[in-house]
Amino acid sequence: MLSPVGEWNTIHAAPLVWTTTRPLTTYYNFSEFVSGVSLLYNDPDGLLPDVQVYYQPGDEFLRAPRSVKPSRYQNVSGINVTFTDDLQKRLGLSVQRADNINYDEHQVLAGLDGRFRLGSFSFESQMTYTWITKQSTAFHHHQNEWGGYVQTIYAINDEWSLVSRGEIFQSRFRKKPATICCLA
């Protein structure tokens, strides 16, 4: 299953997302997939937040190839709390704990994501911060990872929209952060 860290990771297929490329912040620094158990609570009245708790004991059941996902995660657990108001507003909070077996390290990720729509204008964002412990300094330039993106969409009409996105992401493996800006 997809781990519920942010909205991009749970609904990342067209036409539910605006662009074909995912921001690094939405998949790079956490266990994107989980093989285990999950408990999801949805309030039918929409008065309480949606809550999903998940746990993966041990390794993934079916791993993605290393070319797709170079990091291997074990013993993954997490929680996602989402406040929504129909399809116009969303605020999500995520925490995930995992062991990265490639580097014999433990990590805890905290994430915040949101969406706001008003008429023809939409605003989406996600920010994550990952604390890494017991890390191998031979491969790492930073003790922690962090990143975030902001995406704005203006619907010109039913067929055309103007999309802009800016992102910054600091990987534990790189000296300088990656910055990406695009307009489509």
Backbone as a printed PyTorch tensor [residue, N CA C, xyz], in Angstrom:
tensor([[[  0.8420,  -1.1760,   0.0000],
         [  0.0000,   0.0000,   0.0000],
         [  0.8880,   1.2390,   0.0000]],

        [[  0.3560,   2.3550,  -0.4080],
         [  1.0780,   3.6180,  -0.3370],
         [  0.9890,   4.1530,   1.0790]],

        [[  2.1140,   4.5730,   1.6220],
         [  2.0660,   5.1460,   2.9690],
         [  1.4510,   6.5390,   2.8870]],

        [[  0.5650,   6.8890,   3.8020],
         [ -0.1730,   8.1460,   3.7050],
         [  0.6230,   9.3430,   4.2320]],

        [[  1.7200,   9.6530,   3.5610],
         [  2.4940,  10.8440,   3.9030],
         [  2.1870,  11.8810,   2.8340]],

        [[  1.3420,  12.8230,   3.1500],
         [  0.9570,  13.8440,   2.1880],
         [ -0.0760,  13.3540,   1.1890]],

        [[ -0.6640,  14.2970,   0.4840],
         [ -1.7150,  13.9690,  -0.4790],
         [ -1.1560,  13.3740,  -1.7640]],

        [[  0.0060,  13.8100,  -2.2160],
         [  0.5890,  13.2930,  -3.4580],
         [  0.8160,  11.7990,  -3.3850]],

        [[  1.2360,  11.2840,  -2.2470],
         [  1.5450,   9.8610,  -2.1750],
         [  0.2970,   8.9920,  -2.1220]],

        [[ -0.8280,   9.5350,  -1.7770],
         [ -2.0350,   8.7200,  -1.7030],
         [ -2.8960,   8.8220,  -2.9560]],

        [[ -2.7960,   9.9120,  -3.7240],
         [ -3.5670,  10.0480,  -4.9650],
         [ -2.6590,  10.5800,  -6.0680]],

        [[ -1.6390,   9.8460,  -6.4450],
         [ -0.6530,  10.3820,  -7.3740],
         [ -0.8980,  10.0090,  -8.8310]],

        [[ -2.1110,   9.7330,  -9.2180],
         [ -2.4080,   9.3710, -10.5980],
         [ -3.2760,  10.4390, -11.2480]],

        [[ -3.0720,  10.6420, -12.5380],
         [ -3.8960,  11.5800, -13.2930],
         [ -5.3360,  11.0700, -13.2900]],

        [[ -6.3450,  11.8940, -13.2920],
         [ -6.2990,  13.3500, -13.3420],
         [ -6.3380,  13.9970, -11.9690]],

        [[ -5.9550,  13.2720, -10.9390],
         [ -6.0620,  13.7970,  -9.5870],
         [ -4.9360,  14.7460,  -9.2150]],

        [[ -3.8410,  14.7410,  -9.9660],
         [ -2.7440,  15.6650,  -9.7350],
         [ -2.5130,  16.4800, -11.0040]],

        [[ -1.8900,  17.6420, -10.8610],
         [ -1.7860,  18.5830, -11.9600],
         [ -0.5790,  18.3680, -12.8670]],

        [[  0.4620,  17.7410, -12.3690],
         [  1.6650,  17.6030, -13.1750],
         [  2.1070,  16.1440, -13.2280]],

        [[  2.9390,  15.8160, -14.1970],
         [  3.3980,  14.4370, -14.3550],
         [  4.6360,  14.1410, -13.5230]],

        [[  5.3340,  15.1500, -13.0750],
         [  6.5120,  14.9330, -12.2330],
         [  6.1690,  15.2580, -10.7940]],

        [[  6.6320,  14.4010,  -9.9010],
         [  6.3530,  14.5770,  -8.4790],
         [  7.4450,  15.4160,  -7.8350]],

        [[  7.0800,  16.2690,  -6.9140],
         [  8.1070,  16.9620,  -6.1290],
         [  8.9040,  15.9530,  -5.2970]],

        [[ 10.1930,  16.1920,  -5.1280],
         [ 11.0480,  15.3080,  -4.3350],
         [ 10.5120,  15.1370,  -2.9160]],

        [[  9.9720,  16.1840,  -2.3750],
         [  9.4470,  16.1760,  -1.0090],
         [  8.3290,  15.1540,  -0.8300]],

        [[  7.6890,  14.7300,  -1.9030],
         [  6.5350,  13.8360,  -1.8040],
         [  6.8880,  12.3560,  -1.8510]],

        [[  8.1800,  12.0160,  -2.0110],
         [  8.5050,  10.5860,  -2.0500],
         [  9.9490,  10.2350,  -1.6930]],

        [[ 10.8670,  11.1630,  -1.7310],
         [ 12.2800,  10.8080,  -1.6790],
         [ 12.7900,  10.4100,  -0.2980]],

        [[ 12.3550,  11.0430,   0.7540],
         [ 12.9880,  10.8650,   2.0620],
         [ 12.1720,  10.0550,   3.0630]],

        [[ 11.3050,   9.1580,   2.5770],
         [ 10.5450,   8.3040,   3.4800],
         [ 10.1310,   7.0380,   2.7400]],

        [[  9.6160,   6.0890,   3.4940],
         [  9.1400,   4.8420,   2.9020],
         [  7.8290,   5.1140,   2.1820]],

        [[  7.8830,   5.1130,   0.8760],
         [  6.7300,   5.4350,   0.0480],
         [  5.6840,   4.3180,   0.0630]],

        [[  6.1500,   3.0640,   0.1640],
         [  5.2680,   1.9070,   0.1780],
         [  5.4060,   1.1720,   1.5040]],

        [[  4.3260,   0.5450,   1.9480],
         [  4.3310,  -0.1920,   3.2010],
         [  3.6580,  -1.5390,   2.9660]],

        [[  4.2830,  -2.5980,   3.4390],
         [  3.6870,  -3.9430,   3.3990],
         [  3.3620,  -4.3180,   4.8390]],

        [[  2.1240,  -4.2040,   5.2150],
         [  1.7740,  -4.4870,   6.6060],
         [  0.3030,  -4.2950,   6.8520]],

        [[ -0.0150,  -3.7290,   7.9990],
         [ -1.4060,  -3.5050,   8.3790],
         [ -1.6690,  -2.0030,   8.5020]],

        [[ -2.9100,  -1.6460,   8.2700],
         [ -3.3030,  -0.2450,   8.3520],
         [ -4.7120,  -0.1580,   8.9150]],

        [[ -4.9360,   0.8350,   9.7190],
         [ -6.2530,   1.1010,  10.2750],
         [ -6.6310,   2.5240,   9.8780]],

        [[ -7.7740,   2.6670,   9.2090],
         [ -8.2200,   3.9690,   8.7060],
         [ -9.5630,   4.3090,   9.3250]],

        [[ -9.6600,   5.5250,   9.8790],
         [-10.9220,   6.0230,  10.4170],
         [-11.3690,   7.2140,   9.5800]],

        [[-12.5740,   7.1210,   9.0200],
         [-13.2010,   8.2280,   8.3050],
         [-14.4970,   8.5730,   9.0200]],

        [[-14.6210,   9.8110,   9.4330],
         [-15.8480,  10.2630,  10.0730],
         [-16.8870,  10.5260,   8.9800]],

        [[-17.9850,   9.7990,   8.9570],
         [-18.9840,   9.9900,   7.8980],
         [-19.6070,  11.3860,   7.9080]],

        [[-19.6280,  12.0380,   9.0600],
         [-20.2000,  13.3840,   9.1410],
         [-19.1860,  14.4720,   8.8160]],

        [[-17.9160,  14.1150,   8.7510],
         [-16.8880,  15.0920,   8.4330],
         [-16.5620,  16.0460,   9.5590]],

        [[-17.0000,  15.7420,  10.7750],
         [-16.7350,  16.6220,  11.9050],
         [-15.3640,  16.3620,  12.5260]],

        [[-14.9100,  15.1120,  12.4580],
         [-13.6110,  14.7320,  13.0240],
         [-12.6260,  14.4850,  11.8890]],

        [[-11.3380,  14.5950,  12.1490],
         [-10.3610,  14.3510,  11.0880],
         [-10.2860,  12.8690,  10.7210]],

        [[ -9.8380,  12.6050,   9.5010],
         [ -9.5340,  11.2360,   9.0840],
         [ -8.1940,  10.8590,   9.7050]],

        [[ -8.1070,   9.6420,  10.2070],
         [ -6.8740,   9.1800,  10.8550],
         [ -6.4990,   7.8280,  10.2710]],

        [[ -5.2400,   7.6960,   9.8680],
         [ -4.7340,   6.4130,   9.3970],
         [ -3.4590,   6.0830,  10.1600]],

        [[ -3.4340,   4.8810,  10.7480],
         [ -2.2830,   4.3720,  11.4750],
         [ -1.8220,   3.1280,  10.7310]],

        [[ -0.5100,   2.9720,  10.5390],
         [ -0.0170,   1.8240,   9.7830],
         [  1.2780,   1.2950,  10.3930]],

        [[  1.5430,   0.0190,  10.0870],
         [  2.7270,  -0.6380,  10.6280],
         [  3.1990,  -1.7240,   9.6680]],

        [[  4.4830,  -1.7250,   9.4010],
         [  5.1170,  -2.7630,   8.5890],
         [  6.1880,  -3.4410,   9.4260]],

        [[  5.9230,  -4.6450,   9.9080],
         [  6.9670,  -5.3500,  10.6460],
         [  7.9630,  -5.9530,   9.6630]],

        [[  9.2220,  -5.7090,   9.8710],
         [ 10.2410,  -6.2690,   8.9830],
         [ 10.3150,  -5.5540,   7.6550]],

        [[ 10.6180,  -6.3230,   6.6100],
         [ 10.8910,  -5.7940,   5.2750],
         [  9.6100,  -5.6810,   4.4520]],

        [[  9.7090,  -4.9840,   3.2940],
         [  8.5940,  -4.9070,   2.3650],
         [  8.3210,  -6.2800,   1.7760]],

        [[  7.0580,  -6.5610,   1.4980],
         [  6.6760,  -7.8430,   0.9140],
         [  7.1820,  -7.9540,  -0.5250]],

        [[  6.8960,  -6.9600,  -1.3410],
         [  7.3930,  -6.8940,  -2.7130],
         [  8.1400,  -5.5770,  -2.8680]],

        [[  9.4370,  -5.6470,  -2.9380],
         [ 10.2520,  -4.4300,  -3.0480],
         [ 10.2680,  -3.8900,  -4.4720]],

        [[ 10.3420,  -2.5800,  -4.5710],
         [ 10.5670,  -1.9500,  -5.8670],
         [ 12.0340,  -2.1580,  -6.2500]],

        [[ 12.3510,  -2.2170,  -7.5260],
         [ 13.7570,  -2.3740,  -7.9300],
         [ 14.6110,  -1.2190,  -7.4070]],

        [[ 15.8830,  -1.4720,  -7.1780],
         [ 16.7870,  -0.4370,  -6.6530],
         [ 16.8510,   0.7760,  -7.5660]],

        [[ 16.6690,   0.5850,  -8.8690],
         [ 16.6810,   1.7170,  -9.7980],
         [ 15.4880,   2.6370,  -9.5640]],

        [[ 14.3920,   2.0860,  -9.0310],
         [ 13.1990,   2.8820,  -8.7430],
         [ 13.2690,   3.4820,  -7.3510]],

        [[ 13.6380,   2.6840,  -6.3740],
         [ 13.6800,   3.1290,  -4.9750],
         [ 14.9650,   2.6160,  -4.3510]],

        [[ 16.0300,   3.4510,  -4.3220],
         [ 17.3290,   2.9680,  -3.8340],
         [ 17.3820,   2.6730,  -2.3370]],

        [[ 16.5820,   3.3220,  -1.5380],
         [ 16.5950,   3.0790,  -0.0920],
         [ 15.6580,   1.9370,   0.2560]],

        [[ 16.0930,   1.1040,   1.1910],
         [ 15.2910,  -0.0200,   1.6660],
         [ 14.8800,   0.2650,   3.1080]],

        [[ 13.5900,   0.2080,   3.3710],
         [ 13.0780,   0.5210,   4.6950],
         [ 12.4920,  -0.7260,   5.3540]],

        [[ 12.7040,  -0.8460,   6.6470],
         [ 12.1270,  -1.9110,   7.4580],
         [ 11.4780,  -1.2980,   8.6800]],

        [[ 10.5960,  -2.0900,   9.3070],
         [  9.9680,  -1.6870,  10.5640],
         [  9.3900,  -0.2730,  10.4710]],

        [[  8.5460,  -0.0720,   9.5010],
         [  7.9480,   1.2320,   9.2290],
         [  6.6510,   1.3620,  10.0190]],

        [[  6.4770,   2.4970,  10.6550],
         [  5.2170,   2.7790,  11.3330],
         [  4.9140,   4.2620,  11.2060]],

        [[  3.6340,   4.5960,  11.2490],
         [  3.3000,   5.9990,  11.1130],
         [  1.8400,   6.2910,  11.3530]],

        [[  1.5510,   7.5870,  11.3180],
         [  0.1910,   8.0820,  11.4830],
         [  0.0050,   9.2840,  10.5730]],

        [[ -1.1890,   9.3940,  10.0270],
         [ -1.5580,  10.5450,   9.2130],
         [ -2.9110,  11.0280,   9.7090]],

        [[ -3.0050,  12.3100,   9.9840],
         [ -4.2440,  12.9400,  10.4120],
         [ -4.5910,  13.9950,   9.3700]],

        [[ -5.7990,  13.8930,   8.8080],
         [ -6.1960,  14.7960,   7.7330],
         [ -7.5020,  15.4940,   8.0740]],

        [[ -7.4710,  16.7960,   7.9860],
         [ -8.6650,  17.6260,   8.1540],
         [ -9.0860,  18.0670,   6.7590]],

        [[-10.3310,  17.7780,   6.3670],
         [-10.7900,  18.1620,   5.0330],
         [-12.1340,  18.8630,   5.1280]],

        [[-12.3870,  19.6920,   4.1320],
         [-13.6670,  20.3680,   3.9640],
         [-14.0410,  20.1640,   2.5040]],

        [[-14.7980,  19.1410,   2.2020],
         [-15.0950,  18.6360,   0.8600],
         [-13.8130,  18.6020,   0.0250]],

        [[-13.8290,  19.0450,  -1.2060],
         [-12.6090,  19.0090,  -2.0300],
         [-11.9200,  20.3660,  -2.1060]],

        [[-12.3580,  21.3230,  -1.3070],
         [-11.8220,  22.6690,  -1.4040],
         [-10.6390,  22.9160,  -0.4760]],

        [[-10.6170,  22.2630,   0.6750],
         [ -9.5660,  22.5180,   1.6670],
         [ -9.0560,  21.2080,   2.2340]],

        [[ -7.7910,  21.1990,   2.5800],
         [ -7.1930,  20.0110,   3.2040],
         [ -6.0010,  20.4680,   4.0330]],

        [[ -5.8580,  19.8410,   5.1790],
         [ -4.6720,  20.0220,   6.0020],
         [ -4.2940,  18.6490,   6.5270]],

        [[ -3.0880,  18.1980,   6.2280],
         [ -2.6490,  16.8780,   6.6450],
         [ -1.3840,  16.9480,   7.4790]],

        [[ -1.3230,  16.1270,   8.5070],
         [ -0.1460,  16.0200,   9.3640],
         [  0.2910,  14.5570,   9.3450]],

        [[  1.5940,  14.3160,   9.1180],
         [  2.1110,  12.9520,   9.0260],
         [  3.3440,  12.7920,   9.8930]],

        [[  3.4790,  11.6150,  10.4900],
         [  4.6990,  11.2290,  11.1950],
         [  4.9790,   9.7850,  10.7860]],

        [[  6.2330,   9.5210,  10.4010],
         [  6.6240,   8.1630,  10.0300],
         [  7.9810,   7.8440,  10.6190]],

        [[  8.0940,   6.6420,  11.1820],
         [  9.3610,   6.1490,  11.7290],
         [  9.7620,   4.9320,  10.9140]],

        [[ 11.0530,   4.8280,  10.5500],
         [ 11.5160,   3.7030,   9.7320],
         [ 13.0020,   3.4580,   9.9510]],

        [[ 13.4210,   2.2360,   9.6330],
         [ 14.8330,   1.8770,   9.6120],
         [ 15.2650,   1.8030,   8.1560]],

        [[ 16.2940,   2.5530,   7.8060],
         [ 16.8600,   2.4950,   6.4580],
         [ 17.9870,   1.4770,   6.5020]],

        [[ 17.7490,   0.2890,   5.9380],
         [ 18.7200,  -0.7960,   6.0830],
         [ 19.9230,  -0.6420,   5.1630]],

        [[ 19.8450,   0.2180,   4.1540],
         [ 21.0070,   0.4610,   3.2930],
         [ 22.1540,   1.1070,   4.0660]],

        [[ 21.8080,   1.9550,   5.0300],
         [ 22.8200,   2.7230,   5.7460],
         [ 22.8060,   2.4590,   7.2390]],

        [[ 22.0580,   1.4530,   7.6810],
         [ 21.9720,   1.0930,   9.0900],
         [ 21.6530,   2.3210,   9.9440]],

        [[ 20.5370,   2.9550,   9.6280],
         [ 20.1370,   4.1610,  10.3400],
         [ 18.6480,   4.1390,  10.6360]],

        [[ 18.2560,   4.9510,  11.5780],
         [ 16.8620,   5.1140,  11.9610],
         [ 16.4500,   6.5390,  11.5800]],

        [[ 15.2020,   6.7000,  11.1880],
         [ 14.7490,   8.0420,  10.8370],
         [ 13.3090,   8.2510,  11.2660]],

        [[ 13.0130,   9.5170,  11.5500],
         [ 11.6490,   9.9400,  11.8700],
         [ 11.3420,  11.1380,  10.9910]],

        [[ 10.2380,  11.0440,  10.2590],
         [  9.8180,  12.1160,   9.3630],
         [  8.5620,  12.7740,   9.9110]],

        [[  8.5210,  14.0820,   9.8400],
         [  7.3100,  14.8430,  10.1430],
         [  6.9370,  15.6180,   8.8950]],

        [[  5.6650,  15.5980,   8.5400],
         [  5.2260,  16.2760,   7.3300],
         [  3.9540,  17.0690,   7.5510]],

        [[  3.8290,  18.1110,   6.7680],
         [  2.6480,  18.9670,   6.7800],
         [  2.2880,  19.2350,   5.3320]],

        [[  1.0320,  18.9860,   4.9710],
         [  0.6060,  19.2570,   3.6010],
         [ -0.7500,  19.9340,   3.6260]],

        [[ -1.0490,  20.6330,   2.5450],
         [ -2.3280,  21.3170,   2.4970],
         [ -2.7370,  21.7060,   1.1000]],

        [[ -4.0180,  21.9950,   0.9710],
         [ -4.6000,  22.4340,  -0.2940],
         [ -5.7100,  23.4120,   0.0260]],

        [[ -5.8120,  24.4400,  -0.7840],
         [ -6.8770,  25.4250,  -0.6080],
         [ -7.3440,  25.8550,  -1.9890]],

        [[ -8.6440,  25.8170,  -2.2190],
         [ -9.2020,  26.2260,  -3.5060],
         [-10.2410,  27.3090,  -3.2810]],

        [[-10.1630,  28.3100,  -4.1350],
         [-11.1250,  29.4030,  -4.0860],
         [-11.4170,  29.8080,  -5.5250]],

        [[-12.5780,  29.4290,  -6.0090],
         [-12.9330,  29.7360,  -7.3870],
         [-11.9820,  29.0670,  -8.3650]],

        [[-11.3440,  29.8530,  -9.2150],
         [-10.4160,  29.3400, -10.2290],
         [ -9.0040,  29.1620,  -9.7080]],

        [[ -8.7410,  29.5610,  -8.4850],
         [ -7.3840,  29.5300,  -7.9380],
         [ -7.2290,  28.3770,  -6.9430]],

        [[ -6.1110,  27.6430,  -7.0530],
         [ -5.7830,  26.5610,  -6.1130],
         [ -4.3530,  26.7440,  -5.6260]],

        [[ -4.1370,  26.3910,  -4.3820],
         [ -2.8200,  26.4670,  -3.7530],
         [ -2.5620,  25.1350,  -3.0580]],

        [[ -1.4230,  24.5020,  -3.3370],
         [ -1.0550,  23.2410,  -2.7090],
         [  0.3710,  23.3350,  -2.1900]],

        [[  0.6430,  22.6240,  -1.1060],
         [  1.9870,  22.6510,  -0.5440],
         [  2.2210,  21.4160,   0.3200]],

        [[  3.4810,  21.0440,   0.4390],
         [  3.8750,  19.9970,   1.3740],
         [  5.2840,  20.3030,   1.8540]],

        [[  5.5090,  20.1120,   3.1450],
         [  6.8300,  20.2920,   3.7450],
         [  7.1410,  19.0670,   4.5870]],

        [[  8.3900,  18.6120,   4.5480],
         [  8.8070,  17.4770,   5.3720],
         [ 10.1490,  17.7780,   6.0190]],

        [[ 10.3610,  17.1550,   7.1590],
         [ 11.6490,  17.2290,   7.8530],
         [ 11.9290,  15.8350,   8.4040]],

        [[ 13.1420,  15.3200,   8.1460],
         [ 13.5030,  13.9740,   8.5830],
         [ 14.7080,  14.0340,   9.5030]],

        [[ 14.5410,  13.5000,  10.7110],
         [ 15.6330,  13.3780,  11.6680],
         [ 16.2770,  12.0150,  11.4710]],

        [[ 17.5810,  11.9660,  11.3430],
         [ 18.2970,  10.7150,  11.0880],
         [ 19.2400,  10.4580,  12.2500]],

        [[ 19.2000,   9.2370,  12.7830],
         [ 20.1030,   8.8630,  13.8670],
         [ 20.8920,   7.6370,  13.4510]],

        [[ 22.0330,   7.4730,  14.1120],
         [ 22.9330,   6.3520,  13.8410],
         [ 23.3130,   6.3160,  12.3640]],

        [[ 23.6760,   7.4560,  11.8270],
         [ 23.9420,   7.5100,  10.4050],
         [ 25.4170,   7.2770,  10.0930]],

        [[ 25.6630,   6.7950,   8.8950],
         [ 27.0080,   6.5560,   8.3950],
         [ 27.5220,   7.8510,   7.7800]],

        [[ 28.5320,   8.4460,   8.3690],
         [ 29.0360,   9.7290,   7.8700],
         [ 29.7890,   9.5870,   6.5610]],

        [[ 30.1490,   8.3750,   6.1640],
         [ 30.8660,   8.1810,   4.9020],
         [ 29.9890,   8.5400,   3.7020]],

        [[ 28.6680,   8.3820,   3.8170],
         [ 27.7720,   8.6290,   2.6950],
         [ 26.9490,   9.9030,   2.8400]],

        [[ 26.9350,  10.5030,   4.0220],
         [ 26.0410,  11.6130,   4.2960],
         [ 26.7970,  12.9350,   4.4000]],

        [[ 26.1460,  13.9680,   3.8920],
         [ 26.6500,  15.3240,   4.0590],
         [ 25.8800,  16.0790,   5.1280]],

        [[ 24.6800,  15.5950,   5.4530],
         [ 23.8310,  16.2740,   6.4310],
         [ 23.2140,  15.2500,   7.3840]],

        [[ 22.9700,  15.6750,   8.5920],
         [ 22.3840,  14.8060,   9.6080],
         [ 20.8740,  14.6580,   9.4190]],

        [[ 20.2580,  15.5870,   8.7260],
         [ 18.8150,  15.5720,   8.5290],
         [ 18.4820,  15.9230,   7.0890]],

        [[ 17.2420,  15.6150,   6.6830],
         [ 16.7450,  16.0010,   5.3620],
         [ 15.5210,  16.8790,   5.5450]],

        [[ 15.3290,  17.8020,   4.6230],
         [ 14.1490,  18.6540,   4.6870],
         [ 13.7970,  19.1080,   3.2740]],

        [[ 12.5650,  19.4910,   3.1060],
         [ 12.1460,  19.9800,   1.7970],
         [ 10.7380,  20.5010,   1.8280]],

        [[ 10.3750,  21.1490,   0.7560],
         [  9.0240,  21.6650,   0.6290],
         [  8.7640,  22.1680,  -0.7700]],

        [[  7.5050,  22.1680,  -1.1430],
         [  7.1220,  22.7430,  -2.4340],
         [  5.8500,  23.5510,  -2.2590]],

        [[  5.6600,  24.4840,  -3.1680],
         [  4.4460,  25.2870,  -3.2520],
         [  4.0060,  25.2330,  -4.6980]],

        [[  2.7510,  24.9140,  -4.9180],
         [  2.2160,  24.8400,  -6.2760],
         [  0.9380,  25.6560,  -6.3380]],

        [[  0.8410,  26.5030,  -7.3480],
         [ -0.3680,  27.2930,  -7.5580],
         [ -0.9500,  26.9330,  -8.9200]],

        [[ -2.2600,  26.9270,  -8.9850],
         [ -2.9600,  26.6030, -10.2200],
         [ -4.0510,  27.6440, -10.4380]],

        [[ -4.0930,  28.1790, -11.6370],
         [ -5.1730,  29.0880, -11.9970],
         [ -5.8910,  28.4950, -13.2010]],

        [[ -7.1690,  28.1600, -13.0350],
         [ -7.9660,  27.5930, -14.1210],
         [ -8.4600,  28.7190, -15.0200]],

        [[ -7.8920,  28.8060, -16.2150],
         [ -8.2910,  29.8450, -17.1730],
         [ -9.6980,  29.5630, -17.6820]],

        [[ -9.9370,  28.2930, -18.0420],
         [-11.2740,  27.8210, -18.4200],
         [-11.3180,  26.3250, -18.1370]],

        [[-12.3170,  25.6240, -18.6600],
         [-12.4510,  24.1920, -18.3800],
         [-11.3410,  23.3530, -19.0060]],

        [[-10.6560,  23.8850, -20.0150],
         [ -9.6410,  23.1090, -20.7210],
         [ -8.2080,  23.5630, -20.4410]],

        [[ -8.0180,  24.7810, -19.9900],
         [ -6.6670,  25.3230, -19.8160],
         [ -6.4560,  25.8340, -18.3950]],

        [[ -5.2960,  25.5020, -17.8530],
         [ -4.9100,  25.9990, -16.5300],
         [ -3.4580,  26.4350, -16.5770]],

        [[ -3.1190,  27.3730, -15.7500],
         [ -1.7470,  27.8400, -15.5910],
         [ -1.2350,  27.2700, -14.2690]],

        [[ -0.1440,  26.5080, -14.3210],
         [  0.3950,  25.8280, -13.1500],
         [  1.8140,  26.3110, -12.9060]],

        [[  2.1230,  26.6570, -11.6680],
         [  3.4940,  27.0270, -11.3060],
         [  3.8710,  26.2810, -10.0330]],

        [[  5.1500,  25.8910,  -9.9420],
         [  5.6030,  25.1810,  -8.7510],
         [  7.0450,  25.5450,  -8.4690]],

        [[  7.3170,  25.7320,  -7.1940],
         [  8.6790,  25.9380,  -6.7220],
         [  8.9650,  24.9400,  -5.6190]],

        [[ 10.1940,  24.4140,  -5.5950],
         [ 10.5440,  23.4160,  -4.5950],
         [ 11.9970,  23.5750,  -4.1860]],

        [[ 12.2560,  23.2540,  -2.9330],
         [ 13.6140,  23.1550,  -2.4220],
         [ 13.6850,  21.8620,  -1.6110]],

        [[ 14.7820,  21.1220,  -1.8020],
         [ 14.9290,  19.8490,  -1.1020],
         [ 16.3990,  19.6390,  -0.7450]],

        [[ 16.6730,  19.4290,   0.5400],
         [ 18.0290,  19.1620,   1.0100],
         [ 18.1510,  17.6780,   1.3380]],

        [[ 18.8580,  16.9380,   0.4970],
         [ 19.0840,  15.5110,   0.7080],
         [ 20.2370,  15.3090,   1.6720]],

        [[ 20.1970,  14.2110,   2.3930],
         [ 21.3070,  13.8690,   3.2870],
         [ 22.5610,  13.5190,   2.5050]],

        [[ 22.4130,  13.1700,   1.2320],
         [ 23.5230,  12.7250,   0.4060],
         [ 24.1640,  13.8350,  -0.4200]],

        [[ 23.6090,  15.0230,  -0.4290],
         [ 24.1220,  16.1250,  -1.2600],
         [ 24.5270,  17.3010,  -0.3890]],

        [[ 25.5690,  18.0060,  -0.8360],
         [ 26.0420,  19.1690,  -0.0670],
         [ 25.0670,  20.3330,  -0.1450]],

        [[ 24.5280,  20.5800,  -1.3430],
         [ 23.6410,  21.7270,  -1.5430],
         [ 22.2220,  21.2590,  -1.8310]],

        [[ 21.2360,  22.0720,  -1.4570],
         [ 19.8440,  21.6840,  -1.7470],
         [ 19.5180,  21.7960,  -3.2240]],

        [[ 18.5780,  20.9710,  -3.6590],
         [ 18.0640,  21.0480,  -5.0180],
         [ 16.9280,  22.0690,  -5.0310]],

        [[ 16.9240,  22.9320,  -6.0170],
         [ 15.8450,  23.9000,  -6.1620],
         [ 15.2550,  23.7290,  -7.5620]],

        [[ 13.9420,  23.7540,  -7.6220],
         [ 13.2390,  23.5330,  -8.8800],
         [ 12.1130,  24.5510,  -8.9650]],

        [[ 12.0040,  25.2210, -10.1000],
         [ 10.8950,  26.1290, -10.3690],
         [ 10.3790,  25.8260, -11.7530]],

        [[  9.0780,  25.8120, -11.9070],
         [  8.5270,  25.5650, -13.2510],
         [  7.2030,  26.2840, -13.4020]],

        [[  6.8850,  26.5580, -14.6510],
         [  5.6410,  27.1930, -15.0370],
         [  5.1300,  26.4410, -16.2350]],

        [[  3.8920,  25.9630, -16.1830],
         [  3.3380,  25.2100, -17.3020],
         [  1.9630,  25.7300, -17.6670]]])
